[in-house]
Structures are given as structure tokens and as C-alpha cells.
Amino acid sequence: MKLKGKDKSLDIQVNILEKIIMESEVLNKILKVLDENFGYDYYVAAGSINQTIFNYYHGYPLDNGIDDIDIVYFDKDTSYEKEDKIIKEVSELLKDINIRLDIKNQARVHLWYGKKFGHEIDANKSVEEAISKWGTTVTCIGVRISNGKFKVYAPYGLNDLFKMTIRPVKDNFIKEDYDKKCAKWKEKWKLLTIIPWDNN
């Protein structure tokens, strides 16, 4: 019987989220290794979190359709060299993980974002601020283990996640990218409800 998170209290939803995420062999290992070895303010975030929940409620393997795992952190040293060093260190710690790791210092995203996506963004002041602008309410979720305790950052709550509802967050996103993401996700997870960009 599936755990029911829809329309529950936030405390119950966090507890259910933890149970599902920690059932994932991949995420379980990543979170525990980072808790023991990574000294930065970080989260495992975005797609690998919401897609694990989508998979759970669709009855799929928990890592079904997950292309990469976002590990985001905040370091005031915004040099490429420092970020590259961290990427190599974390990749070595997690070398047994068979899904691509996307490791990014959120303090320096504004330095390359415009060239990659065609519009500029402001510098982030924290890893939490970065997560809060990630295109959809269900993407704006990060989890970590800190001293053995499961922590969640979810500025828009968790109800959209458990209702499998995709709703836009427009701060750093554009309609074209939102529509592409929604179409891609709906193809993989048929039970999703898509809130159109112009309806929000």
C-alpha cells in the first residue's frame, strides 16, 4: 500500500518524503556519503527528488527515467578552478553511483547562465535562494542529511509534489523551457497534472 502524502500536514509529508527517498539505493548512498564527507552547505535537489516521488506513485523503479542527480552547494569562492576541484572530489566520493552527477556551486551560476540559456540572472546569495527559483514548484525542493538527520528545503511546500502537479515558478524561467520540461515529464509520468504557464 502506497504512503499517502497528498493534502497531509507538512510534518507528515516530510516524513513520507524521507521514507521514499531513503528507499532509493542511489539517493540513500549519496546522502549518507555527503553527510559524512562534504563540508559545504549543500542539497541533493530538483529532478532526482521529484522524479523519485513520481516513480513511487506510478509503481516504477525509483530511479526510472532519472537522467542525472543535482548536487548543489554554496561557496563564496566563485572561481572555475575551485568548483572543478569540488566536482572532482565529490565525483570520487560517489564514483560507484551509476547515474550522472551534476555538481554546481550556486554562488557562480550567474557567471555562465546567460550564455547557456539566453537570459541573465542575478547572483544567488545562498543555495536556498537558488533552489527557490528552479522553474517549477516540485523542482524547488532540496534534501540532505545533516548529522544523521533528514532535512528538507521546500519553499513552496510539498503538496504539489504529492499531488503530482507541475506548476511554474517564473523567476528565472521562460515559458518555452517550462513547456518543454512539462512535455518531457508527461511522456514519462502519465499521472502528472500540468498547470499551464499562463494560468498561474
C-alpha positions as CSV (number, residue, x, y, z in Angstrom):
1,M,0.0,0.0,0.0
2,K,1.4,3.4,-1.0
3,L,2.1,6.1,1.5
4,K,-0.3,9.0,1.1
5,G,1.2,12.4,1.1
6,K,-1.4,14.4,-0.7
7,D,-3.1,17.1,1.5
8,K,-1.4,15.9,4.6
9,S,0.3,18.3,7.1
10,L,3.8,19.4,6.2
11,D,5.3,17.3,9.1
12,I,3.7,14.2,7.7
13,Q,4.7,15.0,4.2
14,V,8.4,15.5,5.2
15,N,8.3,12.1,7.0
16,I,6.8,10.4,3.9
17,L,9.3,12.1,1.6
18,E,12.1,10.8,3.8
19,K,10.8,7.3,3.7
20,I,10.5,7.2,-0.1
21,I,13.8,9.0,-0.8
22,M,15.7,6.7,1.6
23,E,14.2,3.7,-0.1
24,S,16.2,4.7,-3.2
25,E,19.5,2.9,-3.0
26,V,21.2,5.6,-5.1
27,L,19.9,8.6,-3.1
28,N,20.4,6.9,0.2
29,K,24.0,6.3,-0.5
30,I,24.6,9.8,-1.9
31,L,23.0,11.5,1.1
32,K,24.9,9.4,3.7
33,V,28.3,9.8,1.9
34,L,27.8,13.6,1.7
35,D,26.7,13.8,5.3
36,E,30.0,12.1,6.4
37,N,32.4,13.7,3.9
38,F,31.1,17.1,2.5
39,G,31.6,20.2,4.5
40,Y,29.6,22.7,2.4
41,D,26.1,24.0,2.7
42,Y,24.5,21.6,0.1
43,Y,21.4,19.8,-1.0
44,V,20.6,16.9,-3.3
45,A,17.8,18.6,-5.3
46,A,15.5,19.1,-8.2
47,G,14.7,16.4,-10.7
48,S,16.1,13.4,-8.8
49,I,13.9,14.2,-5.8
50,N,10.6,14.9,-7.6
51,Q,11.1,12.2,-10.1
52,T,11.7,9.6,-7.4
53,I,8.3,10.6,-5.9
54,F,6.7,10.4,-9.4
55,N,8.2,6.9,-9.8
56,Y,6.9,5.8,-6.4
57,Y,3.3,6.7,-7.2
58,H,3.5,5.3,-10.7
59,G,4.7,2.0,-9.4
60,Y,8.0,2.3,-11.3
61,P,11.6,1.5,-10.1
62,L,12.6,4.6,-8.0
63,D,15.4,5.6,-10.4
64,N,13.3,5.2,-13.6
65,G,13.9,8.0,-16.1
66,I,16.3,9.9,-13.8
67,D,19.0,11.2,-16.1
68,D,21.1,13.0,-13.5
69,I,21.3,13.9,-9.9
70,D,21.8,17.5,-8.9
71,I,24.1,18.2,-6.0
72,V,24.2,21.9,-5.3
73,Y,26.2,23.8,-2.8
74,F,27.3,27.3,-1.9
75,D,30.9,28.5,-1.9
76,K,31.8,32.2,-2.0
77,D,34.9,31.3,-4.0
78,T,33.4,31.6,-7.4
79,S,36.5,30.6,-9.4
80,Y,36.1,27.8,-12.0
81,E,39.2,26.1,-10.6
82,K,37.7,25.8,-7.1
83,E,34.4,24.4,-8.4
84,D,36.2,22.0,-10.7
85,K,38.2,20.8,-7.6
86,I,35.0,20.2,-5.7
87,I,33.4,18.4,-8.6
88,K,36.3,16.0,-8.8
89,E,36.3,15.4,-5.1
90,V,32.6,14.7,-4.9
91,S,32.7,12.5,-8.1
92,E,35.5,10.5,-6.5
93,L,33.5,10.0,-3.3
94,L,30.5,8.8,-5.3
95,K,32.3,7.0,-8.1
96,D,30.1,3.9,-7.7
97,I,26.9,5.8,-8.5
98,N,25.7,4.8,-11.9
99,I,23.7,8.0,-12.7
100,R,25.4,11.2,-13.9
101,L,26.1,13.7,-11.1
102,D,25.5,17.4,-11.8
103,I,27.5,19.2,-9.2
104,K,27.3,23.0,-9.1
105,N,28.3,25.9,-6.9
106,Q,25.2,28.1,-6.8
107,A,27.3,31.1,-6.0
108,R,28.7,31.2,-9.5
109,V,25.7,30.2,-11.7
110,H,25.1,33.8,-12.8
111,L,28.5,33.8,-14.4
112,W,27.6,31.3,-17.1
113,Y,23.8,31.1,-17.1
114,G,23.2,33.9,-19.7
115,K,25.5,32.3,-22.3
116,K,23.9,28.9,-21.8
117,F,20.2,29.9,-21.5
118,G,20.0,33.2,-23.3
119,H,18.9,35.5,-20.4
120,E,20.9,36.8,-17.5
121,I,20.1,36.1,-13.8
122,D,21.2,37.8,-10.6
123,A,23.8,36.2,-8.3
124,N,22.4,33.9,-5.7
125,K,23.0,34.8,-2.0
126,S,22.6,31.3,-0.8
127,V,21.9,27.8,-2.0
128,E,18.4,28.1,-0.8
129,E,17.8,31.2,-2.8
130,A,19.0,29.3,-5.9
131,I,16.7,26.4,-5.3
132,S,13.7,28.7,-4.8
133,K,13.9,29.8,-8.5
134,W,14.1,26.5,-10.3
135,G,11.2,26.6,-12.8
136,T,8.5,24.5,-11.1
137,T,7.3,24.2,-7.5
138,V,8.2,20.5,-7.5
139,T,11.7,21.2,-8.8
140,C,12.3,23.7,-6.0
141,I,13.0,21.0,-3.4
142,G,16.3,20.0,-1.8
143,V,17.1,17.4,0.8
144,R,20.2,16.5,2.8
145,I,21.2,14.6,5.8
146,S,22.9,16.7,8.5
147,N,24.5,14.9,11.4
148,G,22.3,11.9,10.6
149,K,19.0,13.9,10.5
150,F,17.0,14.2,7.3
151,K,16.5,17.9,6.3
152,V,14.2,19.4,3.6
153,Y,14.1,22.8,1.9
154,A,10.8,23.3,0.1
155,P,9.9,27.0,-0.3
156,Y,6.6,26.1,-2.0
157,G,5.7,23.3,0.3
158,L,5.3,19.6,-0.7
159,N,1.7,19.4,-1.7
160,D,2.2,19.9,-5.4
161,L,4.8,17.2,-5.2
162,F,2.5,14.7,-3.6
163,K,-0.4,15.7,-5.9
164,M,2.0,15.3,-8.9
165,T,1.1,18.7,-10.1
166,I,3.5,20.7,-12.2
167,R,3.2,24.5,-11.5
168,P,5.5,27.2,-12.9
169,V,7.9,29.3,-10.9
170,K,8.8,32.2,-13.2
171,D,11.7,33.9,-11.5
172,N,14.5,32.5,-13.7
173,F,12.4,30.5,-16.2
174,I,10.7,31.2,-19.5
175,K,7.5,29.7,-21.0
176,E,9.3,27.8,-23.7
177,D,11.5,25.9,-21.3
178,Y,8.6,25.2,-18.9
179,D,6.5,23.8,-21.8
180,K,9.4,21.6,-22.9
181,K,10.0,20.3,-19.4
182,C,6.3,19.6,-18.9
183,A,6.0,17.7,-22.2
184,K,9.1,15.6,-21.4
185,W,7.8,14.7,-17.9
186,K,4.3,14.0,-19.0
187,E,5.6,11.5,-21.5
188,K,7.4,9.6,-18.7
189,W,4.8,10.0,-16.0
190,K,1.2,9.9,-17.3
191,L,-0.4,10.8,-14.0
192,L,1.1,14.3,-13.8
193,T,-1.2,17.3,-13.8
194,I,0.2,20.2,-15.7
195,I,-0.7,23.8,-14.8
196,P,-0.3,25.9,-18.0
197,W,2.2,28.7,-17.7
198,D,-0.4,31.4,-18.4
199,N,-2.8,30.0,-15.8
200,N,-0.5,30.6,-12.9
